Amino acid sequence: MTASRTVRLEIDGMSCAGCVGRVEHALAGVPGVNDVSVNFASQTAQMRLDGVDARDLADILKAANYPARETKVTLSIQGLSCASCVGRAEAALEAAPGVTSVAVNLASEQAQIRYLAGMTDAATLARALTEAGYPARPKEEQRDDQATRRAQETAQARKAFLIAAALTLPVFILEMGSHLIPGVSDRIDNSIGRQNAWLLQFILTTLVLFFPGREFFTRGVPAMLRAAPEMNSLVALGTSAAWAFSCVALFAPSLLPEGAIAVYFEAAAVIVTLILLGRWLEARAKGQTGAAIQVLIGLQPPAARVERAGEIADLPIDEVMAGDILHVRPGERIAVDGNVLTGRSYVDESMISGEPVPAAKGPGDSVVGGTINGEGALTFEATEVGHDTVLARIIAMVEQAQGAKLPIQALADRVVRIFVPVVIVLALLTVVVWSIFGPAPVLSYALVAGVSVLIIACPCAMGLATPTSIMVATGRAAELGVLFRKGDALQQLDEARVIAFDKTGTLTEGRPELVGMELAERFERDVVLRLVAAAEAKSEHPIARAITAAVAEDELPEVSDFSAVSGYGLQAQVDGHAVLVGAERLMTREDIATDNLAPFVATLTTNAQTPVFAAIDGKLAAVLAVADKAKPSSKAVIERLHAEGLKLAMITGDTPATAQAIADELGIDRVVAGVLPGGKAEAVRTLRSDFGTVAFVGDGINDAPALAEADIGLAVGTGTDVAIESADIVLMSGTLFGVVNALHLSRRTMRNIRQNLFWAFAYNAALIPVAAGVLYPLTGMLLSPMLAAGAMALSSVFVVSNALRLRSIRPALAASE
């Protein structure tokens, strides 16, 4: 049984928003397939599989006429010595996700593999074989990424348009030239003759329809036969109606009433040409929506300098293994994640974290693949390679977010499901009304109006309105160090009414310092400090590090029976003494009186210093004063968020007085203090009931319950510590400026999506009636099918171009401010 997992497939054949609904319906009908989200702009489908093999979906999608895209790769293999080796190699490859067929050849020592695009890649397959004992590598660099396909699609669209334009131009001149240049009609009649001119138009238009325009028929007609018409069906119906009527007028004019004999070959040809022009422009624009992903993919160098057995060699990045020693020269890009062994340098991590200041690196520090080494030379041990690197995880997160479907898209989806059938009905109704009430020649007017309705309708604009904006925005966000793990977080953050912050390490530096100490009677400072520091040395809490830093490591006594008491502190046996260290509530729980040091505690809390209580052998020994300063960025962030109209809260386990002092310093509206980790989730629920949608900002590890409970969880991470499992949004720079930038990105994106949706709906709502002829009684004018085709083509281009404006988003708040 296959474990539950989220997969991403690339889909062929989707040409309009209506196709999205049919693909979702086909996938959602499979038992074990859940949370299906199909993205028209990226031509992908994301879903969660419970006990379903992704390969089983290929046949289902193929039957629905929307096949999952497959790609192939050839691997060169070492170590194949017999037929049983072939079997084991094939088994290792067949076990890889998405592999549909494998053929391993013993003689040529090669493997031919076909797999579902988006499920795996050549490097992963090579690594699977290598781990099975048969070292492998891709035979050659095989570029089958989305950027390559986008470029191919754009080139094909351009070629189809140019061929159609070359064939259409003579048709347009023959039929419409007299409207533009006086005397052209007479010259045609006196030279080749009107009948021959029509025959030439027939030949050229037929070539246009069935060569560059054949896709409309090869996709649209089968869709109609399946009772699932889509945009291609509308174009096929409209152009074939104009072409068929013209053929009757040319070859069997006696079948038409007097006055209705006319040809509309130019309309059919120009419609196809203009729509092909629109698809070319749309393909060019859509190719730019994934530009950020391609930038991220391009960050990883193709090769690395690897030291093995004392020898250094340049190896392809696919052959780097965890544990390898890598050498990085000044100015080179770091290949994979690892830990520095020797050397010192500054590394530019801006493309990962969004922070422009290079980070100092030395022995023991971590480095991230894709970042740029400065002037020093480094050697480091590879710890994460392939899909496990930070860069690969970032790319995967961005791709996942780009494939998401926002709640705001629900209305568009409902309209799209019935849009094309409704348009066909409206077109037929238009023909009937014109046939009954229209002026002579009735048939000509009815045909023009009906074709215009079919052609001007554009479900593509509605389908592209949301996903193109999501693709551009999430890509740009990644460049700024903001990772939207879930695309719908874009909308939810825009709806947030209150943002709650963890205190330690989020609003404050997270590096507390021991600034004071008050002893109880009959206790000595050095003795107490040594015992407390020894106990705290076993803890990972920031306050523990502040206390242990005050005592030399070689002076710490032995510790036994150490245990942490979650939300309270710790207890241990140190040098024969029972030691308790923690919050006042730990003393209360253990019935240890603290009244004698209460005055000192009161002075600490008013100065934003945290009291740490220490008891030895059941008696209060001392109160230690620990101070954790607010980050320099915190106040600027709080002020900016207030300016955006948000309420701000702080949730912390610190004492109420200390927390309130920090809140007063920063200008925070509400403080929830003294809560245990589990209580933070309850505090989030309370804020939601009081204010509405809640966003919570924390470190992504200690604050996991609050991050999970909040409507939007924002984890403040770093380039090497990305808390991807607990948050909806990851702020990779590790600074609070990312909160402001995430909010800015969210609001700009939602505004852009609303503009797109308004345009898409308004366009169809306004122009379909115009195409049907509602203005004819007032103006005497009827919309030409050619103008309808132009308007339809431009509507999608407008939506995609508007989404591309999001690429220019600048940081709303930066460290320089």
C-alpha positions, 0 to 999 in steps of 0.5 A: 500500500502506497503511503499518503503523500502529495504529488504534482503532475504536469497535464497536457491538453488543457486549453481553457478554464473549463478543462480545469474543472474536467481534470479535477472531476476526473481525478477527484473521482478516484478513491484515495485521491484528495485535495485536488487542485488543477492550475491552468496557468502552470498546466499542473495538478496537485493532489494528495494520494492515500494508498494510490500509485500516481501511475494509476492516474495516467490511464484515467487522465488519458481517458479524459483526453488530458494525459499526464505529461511523460518524459524520458531519460537515458542513464549510463550504468556501471556494474552490470555483470549479468541478467540478475543485475538487470533485474535488480536495476529495473526493480530499483528504478520501477520503485521510484515515484512516477516511473511508467516504464523501464528498459535496462540493456546489459550490452549497452549498459544503459537504462531507458526510463519513462516517467511522469513529469513533475514526479521525479527527475534524472538526477533522482533516478540516477541516485536511486540506481547508485544507492542500489549498487549500480553507479549511474548518471544521465547519459547527457544533459537532458533539459525537459524543464518547464522553461524549455517547454514554455519556450517550445510552446511559444515558438510553436505558437509563433510559427502557427500564427505566422503561417496563418497570417501569411495565408489570411492576408490575401483573403482579407485583401480580396474580401475587405480591400474595397472597404479600405482602398476604393476601386479594389473590388472593381479591379478584382471583378475585372481581372480574376472575377468574383467567383474565382476570388471566392474560390481562392478565398475558399482554398486559403481559408481551408488551409488556415483552418486545417493546418495552423488552426487544426488544434481548435478542431482536434481538441474542440470537436472531441470535447463536443462529442463527449458533451463537454465543450470547451473554448476550442469547441467555441472557436471550432463551431464559430469558424466552421459555421462561417466556413460552411455557410460560405461554401454553400454560397460558393458552390450551391448558391441556389440553396440560399434565399435571394440576398443572402448569398455572401461569403465569410471566408475572411471572417473564419480566417481572421478569427483563427489568425487573431486567436493564434496571435493571442495565444502566441502573446499569451504563451510569451507572457505565461513563460515569464510567470515562472521566471522566478522558479527558473532563476532558483533552478539556475542557482545550482551549479552544474558541477562541483570540485569533490575530494575523494581518496585524496584526489580532487576532481570536477564532478557533475552535481548529480554525482555528489553524495552526502559525506563528500568533501567539496572545495569552493574557490573564491567567487564560486557558487556553492554546490550543495548544503554542508558544514564548513571544515576549513577556511573562512569567507563571506557568503552571499546568501541573498538569493536564498534569504533575501538579505543583501549582507554577506554572512561570515562563514568559518569551521563549523558553520553551515553553507547552503547550495546555490549561494556565492562564496566571497574572497576566501576559499572553503572546504566543506562536507556535503550534508544534503544533496539532490532534493534534500537541499534547502534550494531544492526544498525552496523550489518544491515549496514555491511550485506547490504554492504556485499550484494552489487554488485560492478560495476567491477562485471558487466563484470563477470555477462555478461560472466556468463549469457552465460557461461554454454550454451557456455560450453555445445556447446563447449563440443558438438563441441569438441565431433564432432571434435574428432569424425571426426579427432581423432585417434582410438578409436575415440569414447573414445577420443571424450568422454574423451575430451567432458567430460573434457570440461564440468567438467573443466569449473567453473562459480563458481570462477567467481561468487565468485570473487567479493562477497567473497572479499566484505564480508570479507573486509566490515566485517574487516572494521567494526572491525576497526571502518569503516562502508561501508554503501554501498558496491560499496563505496569500489570501488568508494573510490579506484577511488577517485582522490581528498578528500575534508574535512570540516574544523570545527570539522573535520580537527579542534577540533571543540571546538573553544575558545574565544582568543581575542576581539576588541571593537568599540568606545563607547562600553564597553567590559562587556556589549557587551560580555554579550549581545552577549553571551546571544544571542549565548546561543540560538545557537548550533554552536561550535563558540557560545559555545566558546563565551557563555563559557566566561560569567557566565550563571547567568549573561546572560540577557533575550533573545527574538525574536531569529532567526538563519540566515543560513550561516550568523549568528543570530539575537535577541532582548537582554535586549532591544537591537537589536543584530546581531552576525555572519560573516562579510557577515551578517554585509554587508547584513545589511549595517553595516560598518566594516572598523574601525576594519579592521586592527584587522580582518587582524591580526586574519586571518593571525593567523588562528583565526576566526573573529566574528562580533557583532552589537548592535542596528545597529552599529558594536560593536566588533569583537571577535577572536575565534580560533579552533586548528587543530586536532593533527591527521590532519597533519599526515592524510594529509601527508599519503593521499598525499603519496597515490597520492591524491589531498586534498581540504578544504571546509569551511564557514570560511573566506578565510584568516583563512581557508588558514592559516589552509590549510598552516599549514596542507599542503592542496592543495586547499581551498574553503572558505566563502561558505554557506552550500548549496555552499559546494555541488557546491564546490564538483561539481567544484572539480569533474570537475577539478580532477575527482572522489571526496570523501568528509569528514564531520560530516554527519549532517551539511555537508549533501549536500556535503556528498550527492553530493560527489561520496563518502561521509565519515561521521566522527561520534562516537559510539553513533552518527553514521550519517548513512543516509547522508554518504556512509562510516561512521568513527565510531571512530570519528578520521581522521585516519579512512579516511586513513584506509578506503582508505587502505581497499578499495585499498586492497579489489579492488586489491584482487577482481582484482586478483580473477577475473583474476584467474577466467577468466584466469583459464577458458580461458586457461584450457577449450581449454586444456580440449578440446585437443588443446595440443594433436597434440603437446604432445600426451596427453589428459587431464583426466576428473579426473584432470579436476574435481580436477582443477575445484574444486580447482579454487573456493577454491583458490578464496575464500581463496584469499579473506580470506587474507583480514581478516589480514588487519591491520590499515594503520594509528593508534592513536599510530602513 
